[in-house]
């Protein structure tokens, strides 16, 4: 199969998986706290990949283990908690839309931490995307409340984590198998996730209650598909297509997230989709000529 076609197939698959993650978070938060949903997500992803982790440890140089662990922290652990906490105050469609800032932070963090050059065309794209994001926030209303801005800031911090992680994986882990990276990263990060889950009092809850059981299943489903499987696919895409193209998966995520937002009856109208279009135009402009700059 043509390499470019396969890359786009991976791109579409990730858009659907990660775009659906936001509504799964929202369902998990119905009966559980943000910390519990995020902890279950990471714990379940680590458990699923644990059998692969034992063999993966043998195939990863010792000096790279810390980088792999850090990749799990920046690419999965911290964002999982940040997004869940954010969705306690903003709807899933907005969270998914703001996630499209990730490519912008891939460019910014690449320049700051990895000495990547940023052409003028990319700076223009950044300005356009941030303009779209600002208009999107204004279209949602209630921005005078600092509480809402706080929840929004959690998503922004998560996208910064993603930006650093994408650059780090592309630069430092290119010669390590995608399954090995995901298995070791998530298995190691499942340990602090289990600790957090314990201290939230989750195991003292009536776990056979239909509501709690349902939310737990949504969180576990999120972990298996939205973290474990998606991470393997994403690491594969980063190594195949480069950092910036891989971050472009966030083009599709907001579309899927807003689709689920409409299904769930959230406040998503033409203004939000117009702002989304502006964000995507900016990200597209910022990624012009990326094939030459991978």
Backbone bond lengths (Angstrom), bond angles and torsions (degrees), N, CA, C in turn:
res aa  C-N    CA-C-N  psi(-1)  N-CA   C-N-CA  omega(-1)  CA-C   N-CA-C  phi
1 X - - - 1.466 - - 1.531 109.84 -
2 X 1.328 115.55 142.30 1.458 121.09 178.18 1.526 111.06 -56.37
3 X 1.335 116.92 133.95 1.459 121.55 -176.52 1.525 112.07 -59.03
4 X 1.333 116.21 -42.58 1.459 119.75 -179.55 1.512 112.47 -63.55
5 X 1.334 117.33 -41.76 1.467 121.62 179.91 1.524 110.17 -63.90
6 X 1.341 116.59 -42.98 1.464 120.46 179.41 1.524 110.71 -63.51
7 X 1.328 116.71 -39.55 1.461 119.88 178.14 1.524 111.28 -60.41
8 X 1.336 116.17 -41.63 1.462 119.79 180.00 1.524 111.87 -71.58
9 X 1.320 117.76 -30.45 1.468 120.95 176.23 1.530 109.72 -66.28
10 X 1.344 115.32 -41.24 1.465 120.12 176.31 1.526 109.89 -63.81
11 X 1.311 114.94 -42.06 1.469 122.70 178.45 1.534 110.93 -55.70
12 X 1.319 116.91 -49.04 1.464 122.27 -178.34 1.525 110.88 -65.96
13 X 1.336 116.39 -42.06 1.466 120.53 179.68 1.523 110.94 -61.08
14 X 1.327 116.22 -43.73 1.462 120.30 179.13 1.524 111.76 -65.91
15 X 1.325 115.90 -37.89 1.469 119.85 178.95 1.527 110.45 -60.15
16 X 1.315 116.30 -43.06 1.465 121.10 -179.01 1.527 110.97 -68.52
17 X 1.341 116.03 -45.61 1.474 120.03 -178.41 1.520 111.11 -64.59
18 X 1.326 116.23 -52.44 1.466 119.04 -177.13 1.519 112.17 -73.79
19 X 1.312 117.55 -30.97 1.460 119.54 176.89 1.518 112.33 -65.75
20 X 1.333 116.14 -29.20 1.465 121.06 178.42 1.518 112.08 -82.31
21 X 1.318 117.20 -13.03 1.464 121.03 -176.66 1.517 112.68 -64.19
22 X 1.329 117.14 -33.45 1.455 120.27 -173.88 1.524 112.06 -68.31
23 X 1.320 117.06 -37.65 1.464 119.14 178.44 1.525 110.23 -73.53
24 X 1.345 117.53 -30.63 1.467 120.33 176.17 1.530 110.14 -66.64
25 X 1.343 116.36 -38.41 1.463 120.00 175.41 1.525 109.96 -59.48
26 X 1.319 115.17 -46.43 1.462 120.13 -178.02 1.524 110.81 -60.00
27 X 1.334 117.50 -40.81 1.462 120.86 178.93 1.528 110.58 -67.86
28 X 1.318 116.68 -37.90 1.456 120.00 178.60 1.514 112.25 -64.74
29 X 1.333 116.40 -32.08 1.460 121.28 -177.15 1.524 113.16 -77.33
30 X 1.321 117.91 -4.84 1.464 120.85 -179.68 1.529 110.90 -62.78
31 X 1.327 117.05 -42.17 1.465 120.82 -176.49 1.531 113.68 -121.92
32 X 1.337 117.62 -2.61 1.456 120.74 -179.90 1.524 110.01 -125.29
33 X 1.324 117.01 162.28 1.457 120.70 176.82 1.530 109.49 -80.97
34 X 1.312 115.44 165.92 1.471 120.44 179.47 1.524 110.86 -59.92
35 X 1.322 116.33 -40.87 1.468 120.28 -179.03 1.523 111.40 -65.56
36 X 1.325 116.60 -36.46 1.464 120.01 -179.97 1.528 111.44 -70.80
37 X 1.322 117.02 -42.86 1.469 120.49 178.87 1.523 110.61 -61.88
38 X 1.334 116.43 -47.16 1.462 120.42 -179.23 1.524 111.51 -64.56
39 X 1.333 116.89 -40.74 1.466 120.69 -179.44 1.527 110.93 -65.42
40 X 1.322 116.94 -42.45 1.472 120.82 178.09 1.520 109.38 -63.98
41 X 1.310 116.65 -39.11 1.467 120.70 179.54 1.526 110.99 -58.69
42 X 1.326 116.95 -50.85 1.464 120.30 -178.05 1.525 111.21 -70.50
43 X 1.331 116.73 -40.45 1.462 120.45 -179.64 1.519 111.46 -62.16
44 X 1.328 117.43 -45.02 1.469 120.70 -179.06 1.527 111.18 -66.61
45 X 1.335 117.22 -36.64 1.466 119.74 178.52 1.527 110.46 -67.06
46 X 1.336 116.37 -38.30 1.457 120.24 179.05 1.512 112.26 -67.97
47 X 1.330 116.63 -38.90 1.462 120.68 179.90 1.522 111.65 -67.29
48 X 1.327 116.09 -38.99 1.466 120.43 179.12 1.523 111.26 -62.83
49 X 1.326 116.41 -37.83 1.464 120.91 -176.74 1.518 113.88 -94.53
50 X 1.339 117.13 -2.03 1.464 120.80 -177.92 1.537 113.49 -56.37
51 X 1.344 119.42 -42.59 1.470 119.02 178.78 1.535 113.14 -58.80
52 X 1.338 116.18 -31.85 1.467 120.38 179.63 1.530 111.44 -80.74
53 X 1.342 116.12 -22.93 1.453 120.31 -175.43 1.525 112.43 -66.74
54 X 1.334 116.77 -35.89 1.465 119.95 -177.64 1.529 111.09 -60.88
55 X 1.333 115.36 -44.81 1.465 119.06 178.54 1.523 111.02 -73.07
56 X 1.336 116.34 -32.72 1.464 121.09 -177.19 1.527 111.78 -65.56
57 X 1.318 117.39 -35.74 1.459 121.07 179.94 1.527 111.55 -57.31
58 X 1.332 116.06 -33.88 1.463 120.88 -178.60 1.523 111.75 -73.20
59 X 1.331 116.48 -20.76 1.462 120.74 -175.54 1.526 113.64 -101.87
60 X 1.329 116.44 2.08 1.464 120.33 179.63 1.523 108.69 -113.19
61 X 1.322 118.23 123.87 1.469 120.69 178.12 1.525 111.04 -55.22
62 X 1.320 117.15 141.85 1.462 121.80 -176.77 1.527 111.90 -55.23
63 X 1.330 116.54 -37.86 1.455 120.34 -177.84 1.529 112.71 -69.89
64 X 1.347 116.49 -13.09 1.466 120.76 179.95 1.529 112.61 -97.37
65 X 1.341 117.42 -11.23 1.468 120.49 -176.09 1.523 111.53 -59.40
66 X 1.340 116.56 -42.93 1.462 120.24 -179.80 1.521 111.02 -62.59
67 X 1.333 116.91 -39.10 1.468 120.93 179.12 1.526 109.92 -65.90
68 X 1.335 116.71 -40.34 1.463 120.98 178.48 1.525 109.99 -63.54
69 X 1.332 116.51 -44.05 1.472 120.52 177.88 1.523 110.41 -60.86
70 X 1.334 116.12 -45.29 1.461 120.76 179.65 1.526 110.83 -62.87
71 X 1.330 116.54 -34.74 1.456 120.43 176.56 1.525 110.34 -62.28
72 X 1.326 115.95 -39.11 1.458 119.88 177.15 1.518 112.41 -65.99
73 X 1.330 115.84 -37.31 1.461 120.59 179.15 1.525 110.86 -65.76
74 X 1.343 115.93 -49.97 1.468 120.73 -176.76 1.517 113.22 -75.74
75 X 1.334 116.75 -34.25 1.455 119.97 -175.41 1.511 115.18 -90.97
76 X 1.348 117.01 -17.79 1.470 119.15 -176.20 1.528 113.43 -135.22
77 X 1.325 116.92 -58.00 1.462 120.44 -171.39 1.529 113.28 -60.21
78 X 1.337 117.19 -60.92 1.462 120.17 -178.52 1.526 112.69 -61.62
79 X 1.355 119.23 -48.29 1.462 118.86 178.84 1.526 113.42 -59.67
80 X 1.336 117.64 -34.98 1.464 120.41 179.57 1.526 110.64 -58.97
81 X 1.323 116.40 -44.99 1.468 120.31 179.45 1.525 111.49 -72.43
82 X 1.324 116.36 -41.58 1.464 119.74 -178.54 1.527 112.15 -62.88
83 X 1.329 117.03 -42.69 1.465 120.11 -179.95 1.528 111.57 -68.75
84 X 1.327 117.34 -40.46 1.464 119.55 179.37 1.525 111.43 -64.73
85 X 1.331 116.33 -42.27 1.461 120.09 177.74 1.529 109.71 -63.83
86 X 1.337 116.44 -40.48 1.465 120.59 179.97 1.519 111.51 -62.28
87 X 1.323 116.78 -38.58 1.470 119.73 -176.69 1.525 113.26 -74.93
88 X 1.327 117.08 -1.78 1.456 119.76 170.27 1.526 110.27 -77.15
89 X 1.349 116.16 -16.64 1.457 119.50 -177.73 1.513 115.41 -123.05
90 X 1.345 118.09 -17.67 1.465 121.06 178.03 1.521 108.33 -130.05
91 X 1.333 116.75 159.19 1.454 119.07 -177.34 1.526 111.37 -78.86
92 X 1.326 115.49 164.20 1.459 121.13 -174.12 1.525 112.73 -65.89
93 X 1.346 117.29 -32.58 1.459 120.46 179.90 1.528 110.84 -65.39
94 X 1.343 116.81 -41.75 1.459 120.16 178.95 1.529 110.24 -66.74
95 X 1.335 116.64 -41.55 1.465 120.06 178.81 1.526 110.54 -60.68
96 X 1.336 115.79 -42.91 1.458 120.06 179.02 1.512 112.62 -66.03
97 X 1.332 116.58 -35.87 1.458 120.77 179.91 1.525 110.85 -69.63
98 X 1.323 117.08 -44.23 1.460 120.74 179.45 1.525 111.84 -64.54
99 X 1.322 116.12 -22.70 1.465 120.09 177.55 1.529 111.52 -63.44
100 X 1.342 116.77 -18.27 1.464 120.35 179.67 1.529 111.82 -71.09
101 X 1.331 117.33 -3.14 1.458 120.70 174.46 1.527 111.56 -75.82
102 X 1.326 117.06 -11.94 1.467 120.77 -177.00 1.528 113.52 -52.09
103 X 1.351 120.25 -48.68 1.470 118.79 -179.88 1.526 113.40 -59.32
104 X 1.330 115.73 -32.09 1.459 119.40 178.08 1.524 109.92 -63.92
105 X 1.309 116.52 -42.85 1.461 120.07 -179.60 1.523 112.35 -76.27
106 X 1.326 117.01 -21.53 1.464 119.39 171.43 1.521 108.94 -62.77
107 X 1.330 116.34 -43.24 1.462 121.43 179.56 1.525 111.06 -68.36
108 X 1.339 116.40 -45.86 1.467 120.44 -177.44 1.526 111.59 -65.51
109 X 1.340 116.84 -50.71 1.471 119.66 -179.11 1.523 111.49 -67.89
110 X 1.342 116.24 -29.62 1.458 119.34 176.67 1.517 110.97 -63.67
111 X 1.331 115.71 -39.42 1.453 120.13 179.24 1.514 112.85 -72.33
112 X 1.352 116.34 -37.61 1.464 120.35 -176.56 1.523 112.37 -76.98
113 X 1.334 116.49 -47.53 1.460 120.42 -172.40 1.527 114.64 -99.25
114 X 1.339 116.99 -22.45 1.463 119.39 -174.94 1.527 113.22 -121.73
115 X 1.348 115.93 10.16 1.464 122.66 175.25 1.529 113.17 58.76
116 X 1.307 116.11 31.32 1.466 119.84 175.70 1.531 108.54 -77.98
117 X 1.308 116.84 138.76 1.458 120.85 179.17 1.527 110.40 -80.82
118 X 1.322 115.42 145.02 1.455 120.46 -179.67 1.527 109.86 -117.62
119 X 1.335 118.57 103.34 1.467 122.14 178.95 1.525 111.50 -63.10
120 X 1.311 116.38 160.55 1.464 122.13 -179.74 1.522 112.07 -55.97
121 X 1.345 116.88 -39.06 1.459 120.44 -177.87 1.522 110.92 -61.21
122 X 1.332 117.03 -32.85 1.454 120.42 178.72 1.524 111.17 -72.54
123 X 1.327 116.54 -36.61 1.460 120.36 177.23 1.519 110.19 -63.39
124 X 1.332 116.48 -40.54 1.465 120.96 177.06 1.526 109.75 -60.74
125 X 1.336 116.26 -44.26 1.459 120.71 178.90 1.518 111.88 -60.55
126 X 1.332 116.30 -40.11 1.462 121.05 178.62 1.523 110.74 -61.27
127 X 1.335 116.24 -44.78 1.470 120.86 -179.57 1.525 110.53 -62.58
128 X 1.330 116.89 -43.85 1.471 120.91 -179.74 1.527 110.58 -63.04
129 X 1.332 117.45 -44.41 1.461 121.27 -178.36 1.526 112.01 -66.01
130 X 1.322 116.57 -42.69 1.456 118.42 178.30 1.528 111.34 -65.85
131 X 1.340 116.69 -32.40 1.465 120.47 175.60 1.520 109.99 -63.64
132 X 1.343 115.73 -43.87 1.456 120.06 178.25 1.514 111.78 -63.34
133 X 1.325 116.60 -39.07 1.462 120.98 179.34 1.524 111.30 -64.99
134 X 1.333 115.56 -41.99 1.460 119.81 178.98 1.523 110.78 -63.20
135 X 1.335 116.65 -44.39 1.461 120.46 178.16 1.521 111.27 -63.75
136 X 1.331 116.04 -35.51 1.461 120.39 178.54 1.526 109.92 -63.02
137 X 1.317 116.23 -44.55 1.462 119.96 179.47 1.524 110.90 -63.13
138 X 1.330 116.39 -40.38 1.465 120.48 178.86 1.526 110.87 -65.27
139 X 1.347 116.55 -35.24 1.466 120.63 -178.65 1.517 112.36 -69.61
140 X 1.349 116.94 -21.76 1.461 120.06 -179.63 1.518 112.09 -82.92
141 X 1.340 116.93 -17.97 1.456 120.67 178.01 1.517 113.53 75.20
142 X 1.335 116.30 176.91 1.460 123.85 176.61 1.531 113.05 59.54
143 X 1.339 117.95 22.78 1.467 118.83 -178.42 1.522 112.26 -75.81
144 X 1.338 115.78 -9.48 1.458 118.15 177.55 1.527 111.05 -69.35
145 X 1.330 115.61 -19.66 1.454 119.78 179.58 1.523 109.44 -81.81
146 X 1.320 116.54 118.61 1.455 120.78 -178.58 1.519 111.13 -61.07
147 X 1.342 116.23 -25.28 1.462 120.28 179.95 1.513 110.69 -61.35
148 X 1.341 116.75 -44.28 1.460 120.35 178.94 1.520 111.09 -63.70
149 X 1.321 116.69 -42.66 1.461 120.56 179.36 1.525 110.79 -62.82
150 X 1.333 116.47 -33.58 1.458 119.81 178.08 1.527 110.36 -64.38
151 X 1.325 117.10 -44.65 1.465 121.00 179.09 1.525 110.97 -63.62
152 X 1.315 116.14 -39.54 1.466 121.07 178.55 1.524 110.22 -64.20
153 X 1.328 116.34 -38.22 1.467 119.95 -179.28 1.526 111.54 -63.83
154 X 1.338 117.46 -29.58 1.463 120.18 177.97 1.534 110.65 -62.79
155 X 1.341 116.25 -39.66 1.459 120.47 178.60 1.523 110.25 -67.12
156 X 1.321 116.69 -41.18 1.466 120.75 179.26 1.529 110.43 -61.26
157 X 1.323 116.48 -43.25 1.471 120.32 178.57 1.524 110.06 -62.24
158 X 1.332 116.55 -39.89 1.469 120.43 178.99 1.523 110.94 -62.27
159 X 1.323 117.39 -40.49 1.469 119.85 -179.81 1.528 111.31 -69.53
160 X 1.337 117.04 -29.14 1.466 120.03 174.52 1.531 109.28 -66.73
161 X 1.326 116.12 -41.73 1.476 120.43 176.66 1.522 110.12 -59.20
162 X 1.331 116.44 -44.60 1.465 120.61 178.19 1.529 110.81 -59.74
163 X 1.326 115.92 -42.80 1.461 120.04 -178.21 1.513 112.12 -60.69
164 X 1.329 116.22 -45.23 1.468 120.37 178.47 1.517 110.59 -64.35
165 X 1.342 116.39 -43.27 1.463 120.73 -177.52 1.522 112.50 -63.41
166 X 1.320 117.47 -43.36 1.467 121.01 -179.56 1.527 110.35 -59.68
167 X 1.317 116.44 -46.28 1.471 120.13 178.62 1.527 111.47 -63.84
168 X 1.320 116.84 -40.88 1.458 121.47 -178.20 1.530 111.10 -65.20
169 X 1.327 116.62 -44.55 1.466 120.19 179.23 1.520 110.54 -63.22
170 X 1.330 116.07 -44.56 1.465 120.68 -178.60 1.525 111.53 -62.77
171 X 1.329 116.52 -38.72 1.469 121.10 -175.35 1.525 113.40 -85.86
172 X 1.345 116.44 -37.26 1.467 119.97 -168.74 1.534 114.92 -106.81
173 X 1.337 118.24 -22.68 1.462 119.57 -171.75 1.526 113.09 -121.90
174 X 1.305 116.53 22.39 1.461 120.82 -176.39 1.512 114.76 -63.00
175 X 1.340 117.49 -24.37 1.467 120.31 -176.44 1.529 113.00 -99.28
176 X 1.335 116.56 11.53 1.468 121.02 -179.94 1.529 109.09 -112.68
177 X 1.325 117.00 137.29 1.458 121.88 -177.39 1.521 112.77 -59.11
178 X 1.333 115.99 144.44 1.465 121.59 -177.84 1.522 112.38 -60.31
179 X 1.332 116.72 -43.31 1.462 120.67 179.22 1.529 110.53 -63.84
180 X 1.322 116.95 -38.48 1.463 120.83 179.57 1.523 110.99 -64.29
181 X 1.324 116.73 -43.95 1.467 120.60 -179.93 1.526 110.14 -62.43
182 X 1.322 116.26 -50.35 1.462 120.76 -176.86 1.522 111.45 -64.02
183 X 1.334 117.17 -43.45 1.464 121.05 -177.29 1.524 111.63 -62.78
184 X 1.325 116.84 -48.23 1.462 120.73 -178.78 1.526 110.86 -69.84
185 X 1.321 117.14 -45.05 1.467 121.16 -177.83 1.525 111.63 -60.21
186 X 1.319 117.14 -47.56 1.461 120.53 -175.91 1.521 112.61 -77.79
187 X 1.325 117.25 -33.40 1.466 119.65 177.17 1.527 110.74 -65.22
188 X 1.321 116.52 -41.66 1.464 120.23 178.32 1.530 111.20 -67.31
189 X 1.319 116.58 -39.91 1.463 119.96 -178.44 1.525 112.83 -76.73
190 X 1.326 116.46 -12.82 1.467 119.66 175.46 1.525 110.98 -68.23
191 X 1.338 116.87 -24.20 1.472 121.08 -178.95 1.536 111.33 -65.46
192 X 1.347 119.16 -54.71 1.474 117.86 176.44 1.531 112.26 -64.22
193 X 1.331 116.88 -30.84 1.468 120.26 178.68 1.526 110.59 -63.39
194 X 1.333 116.94 -40.91 1.463 121.27 178.22 1.526 110.17 -64.01
195 X 1.326 116.38 -41.37 1.458 120.25 178.27 1.525 111.93 -61.21
196 X 1.321 116.15 -43.89 1.470 120.82 179.21 1.521 110.27 -64.44
197 X 1.325 117.06 -41.83 1.465 121.55 -179.71 1.527 110.37 -61.48
198 X 1.316 116.03 -39.89 1.471 120.97 179.17 1.526 110.92 -64.88
199 X 1.315 116.94 -46.93 1.462 120.75 -176.08 1.527 113.35 -72.83
200 X 1.326 117.95 -14.81 1.474 120.04 175.12 1.522 111.68 -80.33
201 X 1.340 116.32 -7.11 1.458 120.00 -179.86 1.513 114.35 82.93
202 X 1.334 115.52 15.52 1.468 119.44 -176.97 1.524 112.49 -57.81
203 X 1.334 117.29 -41.31 1.462 120.92 -175.28 1.528 112.47 -74.19
204 X 1.325 117.46 -6.83 1.466 121.56 175.01 1.524 111.99 -95.15
205 X 1.324 116.48 -4.04 1.462 121.16 179.16 1.535 110.30 -76.77
206 X 1.332 117.40 158.14 1.473 120.17 174.76 1.537 109.23 -74.32
207 X 1.326 116.26 85.31 1.460 121.69 -170.38 1.521 113.63 -66.12
208 X 1.341 117.26 -14.59 1.472 119.58 177.59 1.529 111.91 -88.30
209 X 1.331 116.60 -5.70 1.469 120.28 176.82 1.524 109.31 -62.38
210 X 1.317 116.73 136.40 1.469 121.77 -174.46 1.521 112.18 -57.51
211 X 1.330 116.87 -42.31 1.460 120.48 -178.33 1.514 112.42 -67.01
212 X 1.325 116.51 -47.90 1.463 120.91 179.82 1.522 110.91 -66.03
213 X 1.326 116.14 -40.63 1.467 120.15 178.48 1.523 110.55 -63.16
214 X 1.336 116.43 -41.10 1.460 120.86 179.95 1.525 111.61 -64.12
215 X 1.343 116.87 -46.56 1.461 120.68 179.39 1.527 111.12 -64.40
216 X 1.332 115.99 -36.92 1.470 120.19 178.18 1.521 110.73 -64.54
217 X 1.328 116.36 -38.60 1.461 120.70 179.32 1.521 110.83 -67.47
218 X 1.336 117.09 -38.71 1.467 120.14 176.84 1.530 110.12 -62.81
219 X 1.341 116.46 -42.28 1.460 120.87 -179.71 1.530 111.19 -66.13
220 X 1.346 115.98 -39.21 1.469 119.97 178.64 1.523 110.80 -68.32
221 X 1.318 116.07 -39.95 1.471 120.77 176.97 1.520 110.06 -61.66
222 X 1.314 115.23 -39.61 1.462 121.52 176.80 1.520 110.61 -61.19
223 X 1.333 116.05 -39.00 1.452 120.20 -179.56 1.516 113.26 -70.01
224 X 1.326 116.28 -43.26 1.463 120.79 -177.09 1.521 111.36 -67.52
225 X 1.336 115.93 -48.80 1.466 119.42 -176.23 1.529 112.41 -91.91
226 X 1.340 116.67 -49.11 1.463 120.20 -175.02 1.504 114.76 -74.06
227 X 1.339 117.59 -16.68 1.464 120.07 179.38 1.521 112.35 -119.69
228 X 1.337 117.97 -59.38 1.471 120.81 -174.79 1.530 112.20 -63.41
229 X 1.321 116.58 -62.22 1.466 120.67 -177.81 1.519 111.23 -65.82
230 X 1.335 116.73 -43.99 1.464 120.43 -178.82 1.529 111.90 -63.47
231 X 1.334 117.60 -36.00 1.465 120.41 -179.93 1.524 111.55 -65.23
232 X 1.330 115.94 -41.19 1.467 119.94 178.08 1.523 109.81 -60.97
233 X 1.321 115.53 -46.81 1.465 120.64 -179.34 1.518 110.82 -63.98
234 X 1.349 116.37 -40.67 1.458 120.16 -177.74 1.525 111.68 -67.29
235 X 1.332 116.83 -45.17 1.467 119.63 177.96 1.528 109.90 -59.14
236 X 1.318 115.80 -36.88 1.463 120.53 177.96 1.528 110.43 -63.08
237 X 1.335 116.18 -44.26 1.460 120.80 -178.55 1.525 111.29 -66.65
238 X 1.330 117.13 -39.81 1.471 120.74 179.67 1.519 110.26 -59.03
239 X 1.323 116.36 -43.88 1.470 120.40 -177.73 1.525 112.03 -74.91
240 X 1.328 116.63 -28.50 1.462 119.93 -179.80 1.525 112.05 -80.69
241 X 1.338 116.24 -41.97 1.462 119.91 -168.65 1.522 114.99 -117.24
242 X 1.330 118.11 -5.62 1.453 119.72 178.49 1.515 113.24 96.25
243 X 1.333 115.31 167.70 1.457 121.82 -173.18 1.525 113.48 -66.14
244 X 1.327 116.67 -49.27 1.463 119.65 -173.54 1.529 111.81 -69.40
245 X 1.346 117.05 -44.78 1.464 118.90 179.01 1.525 110.49 -61.08
246 X 1.326 116.78 -40.64 1.465 120.39 -179.33 1.518 110.81 -62.00
247 X 1.327 116.56 -40.52 1.467 119.83 179.57 1.518 111.63 -66.53
248 X 1.334 117.24 -19.07 1.460 121.37 179.75 1.525 112.24 -67.63
249 X 1.338 116.95 -7.38 1.461 119.50 176.55 1.521 110.09 -59.85
250 X 1.331 116.07 -23.34 1.460 119.24 178.16 1.529 112.04 -70.09
251 X 1.326 117.78 -6.08 1.470 120.57 170.96 1.521 109.14 -61.52
252 X 1.340 115.03 -45.10 1.464 120.24 -174.48 1.506 114.14 -84.91
253 X 1.341 117.31 -27.23 1.461 120.99 -176.53 1.531 113.14 -57.95
254 X 1.357 119.87 -48.72 1.463 119.63 -179.30 1.531 112.51 -61.91
255 X 1.327 116.86 -34.43 1.465 120.01 179.40 1.522 109.95 -62.98
256 X 1.334 116.05 -47.18 1.465 120.50 179.06 1.524 110.60 -66.31
257 X 1.345 116.51 -42.32 1.465 120.53 -179.19 1.531 111.12 -62.45
258 X 1.327 116.89 -41.14 1.464 120.06 178.74 1.511 111.44 -70.08
259 X 1.338 117.56 -32.81 1.465 121.08 175.32 1.530 110.05 -60.11
260 X 1.340 116.25 -47.38 1.459 119.92 178.03 1.516 110.98 -66.93
261 X 1.339 116.62 -32.09 1.457 120.32 177.60 1.512 111.51 -63.21
262 X 1.324 116.69 -39.79 1.468 121.35 176.72 1.526 110.26 -64.30
263 X 1.342 116.05 -44.16 1.462 120.81 179.34 1.529 110.84 -60.81
264 X 1.351 115.47 -38.25 1.469 120.53 -177.65 1.526 112.85 -81.71
265 X 1.344 116.78 -1.45 1.455 120.55 177.66 1.511 114.48 80.59
266 X 1.344 117.38 20.91 1.453 120.01 178.89 1.527 110.39 -76.96
267 X 1.333 115.61 164.44 1.463 121.93 -177.19 1.524 110.48 -77.96
268 X 1.322 115.42 85.64 1.465 121.37 179.04 1.525 108.06 -127.00
269 X 1.319 116.90 115.48 1.456 120.98 -178.32 1.512 112.12 -128.26
270 X 1.343 115.37 -168.03 1.459 120.34 -175.37 1.528 111.38 -64.95
271 X 1.328 117.80 -31.00 1.468 120.32 179.26 1.529 110.57 -63.29
272 X 1.342 115.86 -42.84 1.459 119.78 179.98 1.532 110.94 -65.50
273 X 1.324 117.03 -40.99 1.466 119.92 179.93 1.526 111.35 -69.62
274 X 1.350 117.28 -32.79 1.464 120.37 176.91 1.531 110.14 -66.77
275 X 1.329 116.34 -42.12 1.466 120.30 177.54 1.528 110.44 -66.05
276 X 1.326 115.95 -38.31 1.460 120.69 177.42 1.526 110.39 -60.54
277 X 1.332 115.42 -42.86 1.466 120.07 179.55 1.528 110.42 -61.50
278 X 1.338 117.03 -39.68 1.463 120.95 179.74 1.531 110.71 -65.70
279 X 1.340 116.24 -40.83 1.465 120.02 177.55 1.524 110.23 -60.19
280 X 1.322 116.38 -45.57 1.457 120.96 -177.25 1.523 111.88 -67.58
281 X 1.344 116.62 -34.32 1.463 119.83 175.81 1.527 109.33 -62.50
282 X 1.329 115.88 -43.67 1.459 119.77 179.24 1.514 112.49 -63.45
283 X 1.334 116.61 -42.46 1.461 120.22 179.16 1.526 110.43 -66.46
284 X 1.337 116.28 -37.14 1.468 120.14 177.64 1.529 110.11 -62.74
285 X 1.333 116.04 -46.37 1.464 120.52 179.30 1.531 110.01 -61.73
286 X 1.345 116.09 -40.44 1.463 120.13 -179.15 1.523 112.32 -65.62
287 X 1.325 116.41 -20.34 1.478 119.72 -177.01 1.511 112.91 -106.83
288 X 1.314 118.69 12.31 1.458 121.04 176.67 1.537 109.53 -62.93
289 X 1.329 114.59 137.04 1.481 121.90 178.93 1.528 113.59 68.35
290 X 1.356 117.54 22.00 1.470 119.22 -178.99 1.511 111.28 -67.47
291 X 1.313 118.17 -23.50 1.465 119.88 -179.79 1.522 111.59 -61.14
292 X 1.331 116.40 -27.69 1.467 120.49 179.51 1.515 112.48 -88.49
293 X 1.348 115.83 -10.29 1.455 118.77 -171.47 1.502 112.97 -118.29
294 X 1.318 120.08 12.81 1.453 123.05 -173.96 1.511 110.63 -57.01
